[in-house]
Structure formats: structure tokens, C-alpha cells
Amino acid sequence: MAKKQGIVSIDHKRCKVCGICVNMCPVKNYTIKNHKLHELGQCIACLQCERYCPDMALVIDIKNDKDTSTG
């Protein structure tokens, strides 16, 4: 079974630090510090942040990790 992981790209020039992505993310992958958005490397590629960002400042690249368990 493949597990999805997202690689987050933040365009800080577009981001207005509105906090929508912080509130939409089910795994709390974002934080705001010093009036700047930071991602924490926990993205599960649900795409909620990318979908709801009013400034189109987020791009999520989806990476599928193959399950290496044997069974």
C-alpha cells in the first residue's frame, strides 16, 4: 500500500499570512512565526491548504512512498 507525502512550496511573496492553511491542515503542518508562514515537514498531501489559499501561495507536490512491508 502506498502512503502519500506532500512536498510543500511556499511563495512568501504571495503569502499574506492569513492563517487559512494553518486552520485547514488536519495534521497541523503549518505555523506562523515572526509574521511568516513555516511548514513543519508533516504534509500528507490532502491538498486542503493549496485548495483554500486565497493567494495561491502554496503548491503541494505529491510523492507516493511504496509500502515495504511484507506480508
N, C-alpha and C positions, 0 to 999 in steps of 0.2 A: 504494500500500500504506500502510495506517495504522500509525502507531507509537504504542504505549501509553505513557502517562506517568501517574504517580500523584501526587496531591496529598495529603500526609500531614498528619493532625491528631493531635497527641499530647495526651492528657488527663493532665497532670502530677499531678493529684490522685489518679488511679487507678494511675499507673505506679509500680511498686515497684523499678524499675531492676534487674530480674533478669538482663537481658542476653540473653534468648532471641531477641529481634528482631535484635540485633547478630549473633548466631551464625547465624540463619536467612537473613538477607538475602544473596542471591547477588551483589549489586553493592556491598555494604558501605556502605549508605546511612545507617547509624546509628553514633553514637559516644556514649560516656558520659564526661562531664566534670563534675567537682565534684558527683558523685552526682546527675546529671541527664541524661536522655536528650536527645540532639540529633539531628536529621536533616539530611542534607547536600545535599538537593535533587537526588538522582540516582535517585529511585524509578522503577522500570519496571513498576509495578502487577502484580507477581506474586502479591501478597496473602499471602505466607508469614508476614510479621510479624503481620498482622492475624489470620490464622488461628490462630497458635500463642501469641499473647499471653494469658497466663492471667488477666490483669486487665482485658481488653477496653479497654485504654488507647489503642489505635491504630485510626484509621479512615482508609482509603485511598479517595479519590475518583478514579475513573479518567477520564482525559482522553485522547481519541484525536486525535492530530495527523495531518492529511492529508498524504500524501507529495506534495510539489510538483514532483517531478522529472518531466521529460517524456522520452518515450522512444521 
